[in-house]
Structure formats: C-alpha cells, structure tokens
Amino acid sequence: MPNGYDKPLYILPFDHRHSYLSKLFQWQEPLTAEETAEVAASKQVIYEGFKAAVANGVLPDRAGILVDEEFGSAILRDAVSHGTITCMPVERSGQEEFEFEYGEDFERHIEEFNPTFAKALVRYNPEGNARHNKRQTEQLHRLSGYLARSHRLFMIELIVPPEQAQLVHLGGDQKARLAGDQDVYDRELRPKLMVETIRTLQGAGIEPDVWKVEALDRREDCEKIVETARHYGREKVGCIVLGHGSDEQKVRSWLKTAASVSGFIGFAVGRTTWWDAVAAWHEKKISRDEAIVQIAKRFQEWANIFDEAHRI
C-alpha cells in the first residue's frame, strides 16, 4: 500500500511541452537554440510568479510546482534547494499512450533531480483499446514499484478521454466530439469511468500517493473518487483537481466543489493561471514584471478559494 499524502497541496503546473510549443509559441520541433532559450525563459517567468504568490501569502508548506526537466531543469534545482514541493513528469509529452520520456533511463533522471513527486500522466479509458491499456498498465506498474522501493512519492494524472461509441451512446452524432456531447460525457459517464479506472490500476498493483484528476461538477462524484482512492488501507492517499485549461468561472466552481470534500487536498491549475500572461509577454504586449504579477495573483486566487471552501 502507498504511504499516501494527505496534507494540503496547491500545485502550479507548467510541465507542458508539446502543446506549449505548438499552441502558445506556434513553433515546431526541433527548436533552434534561441527558441529553446526563450521557452526556458518563459517558464522562469511562471516560476517567478509562483514565488511571488508564496511571498504574498500562499503558504509555502502547501505550495508546489510541476515542471519538466527539458525546459525547467534550472527551476527544479533551484526549487529543491529552497525546500519547495516539486513534481517532475516522467511521461513523454503529446502521446496518447504512456511512455517514459527517457526510456530505460527514467530512474536516473528522477534520482538526479530528486523531486518530491514523480508524476505520470496517463490517458486511460477502461472501455478503450485493451492492448493499449495493457501496455500502459505494465509501464505504470514498473514505475510504481520503483518509486515504492526508493521511498519516493508517486502522483498519477488521470485523464479519461471518451471513446467514439460512448459519445454516440450518449446521444452524439458521428462527429462525436462536439462540445455538447463532451459536456454530457463529462457529467454523466466520465465519473463512473474514473472510478473504474482507479480500481483497475489499483488492482494491477499501481499505487500512487496522490491522484490528480479531472474536475467533477457534482460533490457526490468527488466523494466517490475519494472513497475509491482510499479504500482497503489507503486512508492517506490524496486527490487533487486539475483545471484542464478551462475558463476562470469553471475553475472557481470546480475548486469550491472539490474543497468541500474531505480527501481532496488541493489543486493543480496550470494554463488558466499563466497562459494569457505568458502569451502577452511573448508577444511583447506586457512586461516580464507585469506577467509575473498576473500569474501570482491568479495562483493566489485559487489558493484563497480552496482555503475558504475547505473551511466551510
């Protein structure tokens, strides 16, 4: 069984790589040296925003960052040296199926940076491709075993994307990915599939200390996720809610709902926190300092919302 992690955990994620390059910068790999330097500099801006939020009142023992080694190695080292909670992704970015970013060398990279959490993003639908799911399960089991043996904390970021047949069953047409169909799936079917996926992965010996999960609109669905994550001796396992790049209004609602449920210990809201500020800075519409202030204020807002809702 995992040791679990049940202390408050407020994460600013900026480990985005594939989408970050292609959508925010509109660049394609391989990058030039100058482009690589600018991406790294932009992530430093986000980190400075995080540090400003902590300096302005977000409690440092619950605030952490999630950043990649590729563009954030200096950030990871600085954060670790200052005792900041750090999370580092181990998955290759932009893939439908979980793969280790550094293949057989994944252990050495984790040991080099010594993050508080090793994070694995997995897209897993229990009604999806069986061979695809089997391969992912085997890789995650390998990672879970290594982290347990080395006494390191494990975070799974769980995404349950819809299958075409599921959307059609819910009333969608053959295009199947219209926004309305997705909304129905997210509300009516995804919560059940999330529970099934967590149970399946646990049954395969995959034991994260924290589940980072897609947001849920209904309190009872949040309660079921916690119940599943914590059953059979897993009482200290925590859940955090991710922002999914959604608008501010939705993020506020999701945070309030999750915070009202014991077992949801925090959040990981990335793009809604920093995307607009970084894009404006990149386009030279605002200064670096202005971008830092905007990011800090948004992260502080999320922390304040969660704190307030958690106390009710």
C-alpha positions as CSV (number, residue, x, y, z in Angstrom):
1,M,0.0,0.0,0.0
2,P,1.2,3.6,-0.6
3,N,2.2,5.8,2.2
4,G,-0.2,8.4,0.8
5,Y,-0.1,12.2,1.1
6,D,-2.9,13.9,2.9
7,K,-1.5,17.4,3.6
8,P,-2.8,20.4,1.6
9,L,-1.2,20.5,-1.9
10,Y,-1.5,23.5,-4.2
11,I,0.4,22.9,-7.4
12,L,1.2,25.3,-10.2
13,P,1.8,23.0,-13.2
14,F,3.9,24.2,-16.2
15,D,5.3,20.9,-17.4
16,H,3.5,21.4,-20.7
17,R,5.8,20.7,-23.7
18,H,4.2,19.6,-26.9
19,S,1.1,21.9,-26.6
20,Y,3.1,24.7,-25.1
21,L,5.4,24.9,-28.2
22,S,2.8,24.3,-30.9
23,K,-0.1,26.4,-29.5
24,L,1.4,29.2,-27.4
25,F,4.6,29.8,-29.4
26,Q,3.4,28.2,-32.6
27,W,6.8,26.5,-33.1
28,Q,7.6,23.0,-34.2
29,E,10.5,20.8,-33.0
30,P,13.4,20.7,-33.4
31,L,13.8,24.1,-31.9
32,T,16.7,26.5,-32.5
33,A,19.0,27.4,-29.7
34,E,17.3,30.8,-29.5
35,E,13.8,29.3,-29.4
36,T,14.9,26.8,-26.7
37,A,16.2,29.7,-24.6
38,E,13.0,31.6,-24.9
39,V,10.9,28.7,-23.9
40,A,13.1,28.2,-20.8
41,A,12.9,31.9,-20.1
42,S,9.1,31.8,-20.3
43,K,9.0,29.0,-17.7
44,Q,11.2,31.1,-15.5
45,V,8.6,33.8,-15.7
46,I,5.9,31.3,-14.4
47,Y,8.2,30.2,-11.6
48,E,8.8,33.8,-10.6
49,G,5.0,34.3,-10.5
50,F,4.8,31.2,-8.2
51,K,7.5,32.6,-5.9
52,A,5.7,36.0,-5.8
53,A,2.5,34.3,-4.8
54,V,4.2,32.5,-1.9
55,A,5.9,35.7,-0.8
56,N,2.5,37.3,-0.8
57,G,0.8,34.8,1.4
58,V,0.3,31.4,-0.2
59,L,1.6,29.0,2.5
60,P,5.0,27.5,1.4
61,D,4.4,24.2,3.0
62,R,1.4,23.5,0.7
63,A,2.5,25.3,-2.5
64,G,4.4,23.4,-5.2
65,I,5.4,23.4,-8.8
66,L,5.2,20.8,-11.6
67,V,7.8,21.5,-14.3
68,D,9.6,19.4,-16.8
69,E,13.3,18.7,-17.0
70,E,13.6,19.6,-20.7
71,F,13.0,23.3,-20.2
72,G,12.9,23.6,-16.4
73,S,16.0,21.9,-15.1
74,A,17.4,25.0,-13.5
75,I,14.0,25.7,-12.0
76,L,13.8,22.2,-10.5
77,R,17.2,22.5,-9.0
78,D,16.5,25.9,-7.5
79,A,13.2,24.8,-6.1
80,V,14.6,21.7,-4.5
81,S,17.5,23.7,-3.0
82,H,14.9,26.0,-1.3
83,G,12.8,23.2,0.0
84,T,9.9,23.8,-2.3
85,I,7.5,21.0,-3.1
86,T,8.4,19.8,-6.6
87,C,6.7,17.5,-9.1
88,M,8.5,16.2,-12.2
89,P,6.8,14.5,-15.1
90,V,8.2,11.2,-16.3
91,E,5.9,10.7,-19.4
92,R,6.8,11.7,-23.0
93,S,4.7,14.7,-23.9
94,G,2.0,14.7,-26.5
95,Q,1.4,10.9,-26.7
96,E,-1.9,9.1,-26.5
97,E,-0.2,6.2,-24.7
98,F,2.0,6.5,-21.7
99,E,5.7,6.2,-22.5
100,F,8.7,7.1,-20.4
101,E,10.3,10.4,-21.6
102,Y,13.8,8.9,-21.1
103,G,13.0,5.3,-21.8
104,E,15.1,2.8,-19.8
105,D,17.0,5.7,-18.2
106,F,13.9,7.1,-16.3
107,E,15.2,6.1,-12.9
108,R,18.5,8.1,-13.3
109,H,16.6,11.2,-14.2
110,I,14.3,11.0,-11.2
111,E,17.3,10.4,-8.9
112,E,19.2,13.3,-10.5
113,F,16.5,15.9,-9.7
114,N,15.0,14.2,-6.6
115,P,11.6,15.8,-6.9
116,T,9.0,15.5,-4.1
117,F,6.7,13.7,-6.5
118,A,7.3,11.8,-9.8
119,K,4.3,12.4,-11.9
120,A,2.9,10.2,-14.7
121,L,0.1,11.4,-17.0
122,V,-2.0,8.5,-18.3
123,R,-4.9,8.6,-20.7
124,Y,-6.9,5.6,-19.8
125,N,-10.5,4.6,-20.7
126,P,-11.4,1.2,-19.4
127,E,-13.6,0.7,-22.4
128,G,-10.8,1.7,-24.8
129,N,-8.2,-0.3,-26.7
130,A,-7.3,-3.3,-24.5
131,R,-3.8,-3.7,-25.8
132,H,-3.1,0.0,-25.3
133,N,-4.4,-0.2,-21.7
134,K,-2.3,-3.3,-21.0
135,R,0.9,-1.7,-22.2
136,Q,0.2,1.4,-20.1
137,T,-0.6,-0.7,-17.0
138,E,2.7,-2.6,-17.3
139,Q,4.7,0.6,-17.6
140,L,2.9,2.3,-14.7
141,H,3.4,-0.9,-12.6
142,R,7.1,-0.7,-13.2
143,L,7.2,2.9,-12.2
144,S,5.1,2.4,-9.1
145,G,7.3,-0.4,-8.0
146,Y,10.5,1.6,-8.5
147,L,9.1,4.6,-6.6
148,A,7.9,2.4,-3.7
149,R,11.3,0.7,-3.4
150,S,13.2,4.0,-3.5
151,H,10.7,5.6,-1.0
152,R,9.6,8.3,-3.4
153,L,6.2,9.8,-3.7
154,F,4.1,9.0,-6.8
155,M,1.4,11.1,-8.5
156,I,-0.8,9.9,-11.3
157,E,-2.5,12.5,-13.5
158,L,-5.5,10.6,-14.8
159,I,-7.3,11.6,-18.0
160,V,-10.3,9.5,-19.1
161,P,-10.9,10.6,-22.7
162,P,-14.2,9.5,-24.3
163,E,-14.4,6.7,-26.9
164,Q,-16.4,7.4,-30.0
165,A,-19.0,4.8,-29.1
166,Q,-19.6,6.3,-25.7
167,L,-20.3,9.7,-27.1
168,V,-22.7,8.2,-29.7
169,H,-24.4,6.3,-27.0
170,L,-25.0,9.5,-25.0
171,G,-26.8,11.0,-28.0
172,G,-23.9,12.4,-30.1
173,D,-23.8,12.2,-33.8
174,Q,-21.0,10.6,-35.9
175,K,-18.8,13.7,-35.4
176,A,-19.0,12.8,-31.7
177,R,-16.6,15.4,-30.4
178,L,-18.9,18.4,-30.4
179,A,-18.8,20.4,-27.2
180,G,-22.3,19.5,-26.1
181,D,-21.5,15.7,-26.4
182,Q,-18.3,16.2,-24.4
183,D,-20.2,18.1,-21.6
184,V,-22.7,15.2,-21.3
185,Y,-19.9,12.7,-21.2
186,D,-18.0,14.7,-18.6
187,R,-21.1,14.9,-16.4
188,E,-22.9,11.6,-16.8
189,L,-20.3,9.0,-17.8
190,R,-16.8,10.1,-17.0
191,P,-17.1,10.0,-13.2
192,K,-18.1,6.3,-13.4
193,L,-15.2,5.5,-15.7
194,M,-12.8,7.4,-13.5
195,V,-13.8,5.2,-10.5
196,E,-13.5,2.0,-12.7
197,T,-10.0,3.1,-13.9
198,I,-8.7,3.8,-10.4
199,R,-9.9,0.4,-9.2
200,T,-8.4,-1.3,-12.3
201,L,-5.0,0.3,-11.8
202,Q,-5.0,-0.4,-8.0
203,G,-5.8,-4.0,-8.8
204,A,-2.8,-4.1,-11.1
205,G,-0.5,-3.0,-8.2
206,I,-0.2,0.6,-9.2
207,E,-0.3,2.7,-6.0
208,P,0.1,6.5,-6.3
209,D,0.2,8.7,-3.2
210,V,-1.8,11.3,-5.0
211,W,-4.4,11.1,-7.8
212,K,-4.5,14.2,-9.9
213,V,-7.9,14.0,-11.5
214,E,-10.2,15.8,-14.0
215,A,-12.7,18.2,-12.4
216,L,-16.1,17.0,-11.4
217,D,-19.2,19.1,-11.2
218,R,-21.1,17.2,-8.5
219,R,-20.0,16.8,-4.9
220,E,-21.2,13.2,-4.8
221,D,-18.9,12.3,-7.7
222,C,-15.9,13.8,-5.8
223,E,-16.9,11.8,-2.8
224,K,-16.9,8.6,-4.8
225,I,-13.5,9.3,-6.2
226,V,-12.0,9.8,-2.7
227,E,-13.8,6.7,-1.4
228,T,-12.2,4.7,-4.3
229,A,-8.8,6.2,-4.0
230,R,-8.7,5.5,-0.2
231,H,-10.3,2.1,0.1
232,Y,-8.6,-1.0,1.6
233,G,-5.9,0.6,3.7
234,R,-5.2,3.6,1.5
235,E,-6.6,6.2,4.0
236,K,-3.9,8.8,3.5
237,V,-4.0,8.8,-0.3
238,G,-4.9,12.3,-1.5
239,C,-6.8,13.7,-4.5
240,I,-6.2,17.0,-6.3
241,V,-8.3,18.5,-9.0
242,L,-6.8,19.8,-12.3
243,G,-8.0,22.8,-14.2
244,H,-7.9,21.4,-17.7
245,G,-7.3,24.8,-19.3
246,S,-10.9,25.8,-18.7
247,D,-12.2,29.3,-18.1
248,E,-11.9,31.1,-14.7
249,Q,-15.6,30.6,-13.8
250,K,-15.4,26.8,-14.2
251,V,-12.2,26.6,-12.3
252,R,-13.6,28.5,-9.4
253,S,-16.7,26.2,-9.3
254,W,-14.6,23.1,-9.5
255,L,-12.2,24.2,-6.7
256,K,-15.2,25.0,-4.4
257,T,-16.8,21.6,-5.1
258,A,-13.6,19.6,-4.6
259,A,-12.6,21.6,-1.5
260,S,-15.9,20.7,0.2
261,V,-15.0,17.0,0.1
262,S,-12.6,15.5,2.7
263,G,-9.8,13.8,0.8
264,F,-9.5,16.4,-1.9
265,I,-6.3,18.1,-0.6
266,G,-5.8,20.7,-3.3
267,F,-5.5,21.5,-6.9
268,A,-3.2,21.7,-10.0
269,V,-4.3,24.6,-12.2
270,G,-1.9,25.5,-14.9
271,R,-2.9,27.1,-18.2
272,T,-5.8,29.1,-16.7
273,T,-3.2,30.6,-14.3
274,W,-0.4,31.6,-16.7
275,W,-1.4,31.1,-20.4
276,D,-2.7,34.7,-21.1
277,A,0.2,36.3,-19.2
278,V,2.9,34.3,-20.9
279,A,1.3,34.8,-24.3
280,A,1.1,38.6,-23.8
281,W,4.7,38.6,-22.6
282,H,5.9,36.6,-25.6
283,E,4.1,39.0,-27.9
284,K,5.7,41.9,-26.1
285,K,2.3,43.3,-25.1
286,I,3.2,43.4,-21.4
287,S,6.5,43.4,-19.4
288,R,8.1,40.5,-17.7
289,D,7.2,42.0,-14.3
290,E,3.6,42.5,-15.3
291,A,3.4,38.9,-16.4
292,I,4.8,37.8,-13.0
293,V,2.2,39.8,-11.1
294,Q,-0.7,38.4,-13.2
295,I,0.4,34.8,-12.6
296,A,1.0,35.4,-8.9
297,K,-2.5,37.0,-8.4
298,R,-4.2,34.1,-10.2
299,F,-2.4,31.4,-8.2
300,Q,-3.2,33.3,-5.0
301,E,-6.9,33.4,-6.1
302,W,-7.0,29.6,-6.5
303,A,-5.4,29.1,-3.1
304,N,-7.8,31.5,-1.4
305,I,-10.8,29.9,-3.0
306,F,-9.7,26.4,-1.9
307,D,-8.8,27.6,1.6
308,E,-12.2,29.3,2.1
309,A,-14.2,26.4,0.7
310,H,-12.2,23.9,2.7
311,R,-13.1,25.7,5.9
312,I,-16.9,25.7,5.3
